[in-house]
Amino acid sequence: MIGCLSGLSLVLMASLGPSSAATPLTRVKAGHLVALDMAPLFVGKESGCFEKAGLDVETVFFANPGDNNAALAGGSIDFSTNPFTLPFFAANSGVPIRVVSAAGGWGIIEVIAQKASGLRSMSDIKTYAASGKAKLKIATLQGDTLELILTRSFAKAGIDTSSVELVYFNDLLGMVEAFRSGQVDILSHIKPYTTEMQIEKGAVRLTTDAETWTTFSPNTVVSVLEKTLNDRPQVVRAYLEGLMCGADIINNHPDQAVSLLAKGNYFRVKPDVLLQSFKSAPVPVSFVPDLDSVQSVVDDLTKLGYVKGTTKAADIFRLETIKSLQK
């Protein structure tokens, strides 16, 4: 009898096979801000995309890019989603940082004007400045792509920077509130918050990063330490697979993506704002950035004295894995 039971047990074990025991998920921490191109990360987490890739991803919110960068440098997070300029600051300070992908999404940075201003294009700013009226107040973030989109678009339109008043903030949501309350005339910011102002206050979009630079100019990128890339390439690959899974939901089922994002209340805007933010993208979400565009922006930052160093995009961008996945 004992022999028969033992044989039956062996048969059952064999039928279950080695996959009957659940493979433990690899835990990683991902630092982030709140721009729309971080939506693949959030959708990936809420939908189970990362679990399918074998990861248990803990998202860690940072109020500012500098703290996000410092956390990656110190090893308290494994992945950082941050403005693409921040890895250059880190690399120039000796941090062995590597950029493995764009965060996911294009046309994220927008310059918008108050409806009552009558401004409808960047060239209208030049006309207004020549009228002798009080200087237009423009909310932006100093030494960031939110300032660089202004300097580049001003140069294209022949606008003298001294003819406007740049109002520098250190709080992204504070900038939105300043625009909402009419304290500034123009806001250089990110979706979905610029979309919210267009829907709720009739704000007018003057330009985007896709128009000012190129379609595939990133807002934020995904970075890891070089050690992570070298020692745990399978984890980096799995993370990128999770992001791509999240992007697939956004691209093909935007209503579902909005519902998933509402579960985590990541952006704190209404569902119709998020949906319009996705639908107004110049192209579907993808992950391979335009490195020439990235380098040109960093060159502008260097000329303005914000970047002090010689790090080039080719020195820190490692896009082989995302290119192999995004075929």
C-alpha positions as CSV (number, residue, x, y, z in Angstrom):
1,M,0.0,0.0,0.0
2,I,2.8,2.4,0.9
3,G,4.5,1.5,-2.3
4,C,1.3,2.2,-4.3
5,L,0.8,5.6,-2.7
6,S,4.4,6.6,-3.3
7,G,4.1,5.6,-6.9
8,L,0.9,7.7,-7.2
9,S,2.6,10.6,-5.6
10,L,5.5,10.4,-8.1
11,V,3.0,10.3,-11.0
12,L,1.2,13.4,-9.7
13,M,4.5,15.3,-9.2
14,A,5.6,14.4,-12.7
15,S,2.3,15.6,-14.1
16,L,2.7,19.0,-12.4
17,G,6.2,19.4,-13.7
18,P,8.9,21.9,-12.5
19,S,6.7,24.9,-13.3
20,S,4.1,24.1,-10.7
21,A,6.0,26.1,-8.1
22,A,5.6,29.8,-8.9
23,T,8.8,31.5,-9.9
24,P,9.5,34.4,-7.5
25,L,9.4,37.8,-9.0
26,T,12.5,40.0,-9.0
27,R,11.9,43.1,-6.9
28,V,13.1,46.5,-8.3
29,K,12.5,50.1,-7.4
30,A,11.7,52.7,-10.1
31,G,12.0,56.4,-9.3
32,H,9.7,58.8,-11.3
33,L,8.1,62.2,-11.5
34,V,4.7,62.8,-13.0
35,A,5.0,63.6,-16.7
36,L,2.7,61.9,-19.2
37,D,5.5,59.9,-20.8
38,M,5.8,58.0,-17.5
39,A,2.4,56.5,-18.2
40,P,3.8,53.3,-19.6
41,L,5.5,52.7,-16.2
42,F,2.3,53.3,-14.3
43,V,0.1,51.3,-16.8
44,G,2.6,48.5,-16.8
45,K,2.4,48.3,-13.0
46,E,-1.4,48.5,-12.7
47,S,-2.0,46.0,-15.6
48,G,0.3,43.3,-14.5
49,C,2.7,43.8,-17.4
50,F,5.8,43.8,-15.2
51,E,4.7,40.6,-13.4
52,K,4.4,38.9,-16.8
53,A,8.0,40.0,-17.4
54,G,9.0,38.5,-14.0
55,L,9.3,41.7,-12.0
56,D,7.8,43.2,-8.9
57,V,8.1,46.9,-9.5
58,E,7.8,49.4,-6.7
59,T,7.3,52.9,-7.9
60,V,8.9,55.7,-5.9
61,F,7.7,59.3,-6.5
62,F,10.2,62.2,-6.3
63,A,9.1,65.8,-6.2
64,N,12.1,67.0,-8.2
65,P,14.6,65.6,-10.7
66,G,17.6,66.2,-8.5
67,D,16.4,63.9,-5.8
68,N,15.5,61.2,-8.3
69,N,19.1,61.4,-9.8
70,A,20.6,61.2,-6.3
71,A,18.6,58.2,-5.4
72,L,19.9,56.3,-8.5
73,A,23.4,57.4,-7.8
74,G,23.2,56.2,-4.2
75,G,21.6,52.9,-5.2
76,S,18.3,53.3,-3.3
77,I,16.4,52.8,-6.6
78,D,17.3,50.6,-9.6
79,F,15.7,52.6,-12.4
80,S,15.2,56.3,-12.7
81,T,12.8,58.1,-15.1
82,N,14.0,61.7,-15.3
83,P,14.4,64.6,-17.8
84,F,17.0,63.5,-20.3
85,T,19.3,66.3,-19.2
86,L,19.8,64.9,-15.7
87,P,21.9,61.9,-16.8
88,F,24.4,64.4,-18.3
89,F,24.6,66.3,-15.0
90,A,25.2,63.0,-13.2
91,A,27.8,61.7,-15.7
92,N,29.7,65.0,-15.6
93,S,29.8,64.5,-11.8
94,G,31.4,61.1,-12.1
95,V,28.2,59.0,-11.7
96,P,28.5,55.9,-14.0
97,I,24.9,56.3,-15.3
98,R,23.6,54.8,-18.5
99,V,20.4,55.6,-20.4
100,V,18.6,52.6,-21.8
101,S,15.5,54.0,-23.3
102,A,13.2,56.9,-23.7
103,A,10.4,56.8,-21.0
104,G,7.6,56.4,-23.6
105,G,5.8,59.2,-25.4
106,W,6.4,62.2,-27.7
107,G,5.2,65.8,-27.8
108,I,5.1,65.9,-24.0
109,I,6.5,69.4,-23.5
110,E,4.1,72.2,-24.5
111,V,4.2,76.0,-24.4
112,I,0.7,77.3,-23.8
113,A,-0.8,80.9,-23.6
114,Q,-3.7,82.3,-21.7
115,K,-6.8,82.5,-23.9
116,A,-7.3,86.2,-23.1
117,S,-3.7,87.0,-24.2
118,G,-4.7,86.7,-27.9
119,L,-1.5,84.8,-28.6
120,R,-1.9,82.0,-31.1
121,S,1.7,81.3,-32.2
122,M,5.3,81.9,-31.1
123,S,5.6,84.7,-33.7
124,D,2.7,86.5,-32.0
125,I,5.0,86.9,-29.0
126,K,7.4,88.9,-31.1
127,T,4.6,91.1,-32.4
128,Y,3.3,91.6,-28.8
129,A,6.8,92.5,-27.6
130,A,7.1,95.2,-30.3
131,S,3.8,96.8,-29.1
132,G,5.4,98.4,-26.1
133,K,3.0,96.7,-23.7
134,A,4.1,95.2,-20.3
135,K,6.4,92.2,-20.8
136,L,4.7,88.9,-21.0
137,K,5.4,86.7,-18.0
138,I,6.4,83.1,-18.8
139,A,6.6,80.4,-16.2
140,T,9.4,77.9,-16.7
141,L,12.0,75.7,-14.9
142,Q,15.5,77.1,-15.1
143,G,18.3,75.0,-16.7
144,D,15.7,72.4,-17.8
145,T,14.1,71.4,-21.1
146,L,11.2,73.6,-20.1
147,E,13.5,76.6,-20.5
148,L,15.3,75.2,-23.5
149,I,12.2,74.8,-25.6
150,L,11.7,78.6,-25.1
151,T,15.2,79.6,-26.0
152,R,15.1,77.4,-29.1
153,S,11.7,78.5,-30.3
154,F,12.5,82.1,-29.5
155,A,15.6,81.8,-31.8
156,K,13.5,80.3,-34.6
157,A,10.9,83.1,-34.3
158,G,13.5,85.9,-33.9
159,I,12.3,86.8,-30.4
160,D,14.7,88.6,-28.1
161,T,14.7,86.8,-24.7
162,S,15.1,90.2,-22.9
163,S,11.7,91.3,-24.4
164,V,9.8,88.8,-22.1
165,E,10.0,88.1,-18.4
166,L,11.0,84.5,-17.5
167,V,9.6,83.5,-14.1
168,Y,11.5,80.6,-12.7
169,F,9.8,78.1,-10.5
170,N,11.1,75.0,-8.6
171,D,7.7,73.4,-8.2
172,L,6.1,71.9,-11.3
173,L,2.6,71.9,-9.9
174,G,3.1,75.4,-8.5
175,M,3.7,76.6,-12.1
176,V,0.4,75.2,-13.2
177,E,-1.4,77.0,-10.3
178,A,0.3,80.3,-11.3
179,F,-1.0,79.9,-14.8
180,R,-4.5,78.8,-13.6
181,S,-4.8,81.9,-11.4
182,G,-3.6,84.3,-14.1
183,Q,-0.3,85.2,-12.5
184,V,1.6,84.4,-15.7
185,D,0.7,84.8,-19.4
186,I,2.5,81.8,-20.8
187,L,3.4,78.4,-19.3
188,S,6.2,76.0,-20.5
189,H,5.2,72.7,-19.0
190,I,4.3,69.1,-19.6
191,K,1.2,67.0,-20.5
192,P,-1.3,66.2,-19.0
193,Y,-1.2,69.5,-17.1
194,T,-0.9,71.7,-20.3
195,T,-3.8,69.6,-21.7
196,E,-5.8,70.3,-18.5
197,M,-5.4,74.0,-19.0
198,Q,-6.4,73.8,-22.7
199,I,-9.6,71.9,-21.8
200,E,-10.6,73.8,-18.6
201,K,-9.3,77.3,-19.3
202,G,-9.2,77.5,-23.1
203,A,-5.4,77.9,-23.1
204,V,-3.8,77.9,-26.6
205,R,-0.9,75.7,-27.5
206,L,1.9,77.7,-29.1
207,T,4.5,74.9,-29.7
208,T,5.6,71.5,-28.5
209,D,9.0,69.8,-28.2
210,A,8.1,67.6,-31.2
211,E,7.7,70.8,-33.3
212,T,10.6,72.8,-31.7
213,W,13.1,69.9,-31.9
214,T,12.1,66.7,-33.6
215,T,9.2,64.2,-33.4
216,F,11.3,61.7,-31.3
217,S,12.9,64.2,-29.0
218,P,12.3,62.8,-25.5
219,N,11.1,64.5,-22.4
220,T,12.3,61.9,-20.0
221,V,14.4,58.8,-20.2
222,V,15.0,55.6,-18.3
223,S,18.4,55.3,-16.6
224,V,20.3,52.7,-14.6
225,L,23.8,52.5,-13.1
226,E,26.4,50.9,-15.4
227,K,26.8,48.1,-12.8
228,T,23.1,47.2,-13.2
229,L,23.4,47.1,-17.0
230,N,26.5,44.9,-16.9
231,D,25.5,42.6,-14.0
232,R,21.7,42.3,-14.4
233,P,21.0,42.7,-18.2
234,Q,18.1,40.3,-17.9
235,V,16.4,42.6,-15.3
236,V,16.9,45.7,-17.6
237,R,15.4,43.8,-20.5
238,A,12.4,42.6,-18.4
239,Y,11.8,46.2,-17.2
240,L,11.8,47.4,-20.8
241,E,9.4,44.6,-21.8
242,G,7.1,45.8,-19.1
243,L,7.2,49.3,-20.4
244,M,6.5,48.2,-23.9
245,C,3.5,46.1,-22.7
246,G,2.2,49.2,-20.9
247,A,2.7,51.3,-24.1
248,D,0.7,48.7,-26.1
249,I,-2.3,49.3,-23.9
250,I,-2.0,53.1,-24.2
251,N,-1.6,52.9,-28.0
252,N,-4.4,50.4,-28.7
253,H,-6.7,50.7,-25.7
254,P,-6.4,54.3,-24.4
255,D,-9.7,54.1,-22.5
256,Q,-8.4,51.0,-20.6
257,A,-5.1,52.9,-19.9
258,V,-7.0,55.8,-18.4
259,S,-9.0,53.4,-16.2
260,L,-5.8,51.7,-15.0
261,L,-4.1,55.1,-14.3
262,A,-7.2,56.2,-12.2
263,K,-6.5,53.2,-9.9
264,G,-3.2,54.8,-8.7
265,N,-4.3,58.4,-9.1
266,Y,-0.9,59.1,-10.6
267,F,-1.6,62.4,-12.4
268,R,-4.5,63.8,-10.4
269,V,-6.3,65.1,-13.4
270,K,-9.8,64.1,-14.8
271,P,-10.1,61.0,-17.1
272,D,-11.1,63.1,-20.1
273,V,-7.9,65.2,-19.7
274,L,-5.7,62.0,-19.7
275,L,-7.6,60.6,-22.7
276,Q,-7.1,63.8,-24.7
277,S,-3.5,63.9,-23.6
278,F,-2.9,60.5,-25.2
279,K,-5.0,61.2,-28.3
280,S,-3.2,64.5,-29.0
281,A,0.3,62.8,-29.2
282,P,2.0,63.3,-32.6
283,V,2.8,59.6,-32.9
284,P,2.1,56.4,-30.9
285,V,4.2,55.7,-27.8
286,S,7.6,54.2,-28.6
287,F,11.0,54.2,-26.9
288,V,13.9,54.9,-29.2
289,P,14.9,58.6,-28.8
290,D,16.5,60.9,-31.4
291,L,20.1,61.2,-30.1
292,D,21.0,64.0,-32.4
293,S,18.2,66.1,-31.0
294,V,19.2,65.1,-27.4
295,Q,22.8,66.2,-28.1
296,S,21.6,69.5,-29.7
297,V,19.7,70.4,-26.5
298,V,22.6,69.5,-24.3
299,D,24.8,71.7,-26.5
300,D,22.4,74.6,-25.9
301,L,22.5,74.0,-22.1
302,T,26.3,74.0,-22.3
303,K,26.3,77.4,-24.2
304,L,24.0,78.8,-21.5
305,G,26.4,77.6,-18.8
306,Y,24.1,75.1,-17.2
307,V,26.2,72.1,-18.2
308,K,29.8,72.1,-17.3
309,G,31.4,69.0,-18.7
310,T,32.2,67.1,-21.9
311,T,29.8,64.1,-21.7
312,K,28.2,63.4,-25.0
313,A,25.0,61.4,-25.7
314,A,27.0,58.6,-27.3
315,D,29.0,58.3,-24.0
316,I,26.0,57.4,-21.8
317,F,23.1,56.2,-24.1
318,R,22.9,52.4,-24.4
319,L,20.0,51.7,-26.7
320,E,20.9,48.2,-28.0
321,T,18.4,46.4,-25.8
322,I,15.4,48.6,-26.5
323,K,16.2,48.6,-30.2
324,S,16.2,44.8,-30.3
325,L,12.8,44.8,-28.6
326,Q,11.3,47.6,-30.6
327,K,11.6,46.1,-34.1
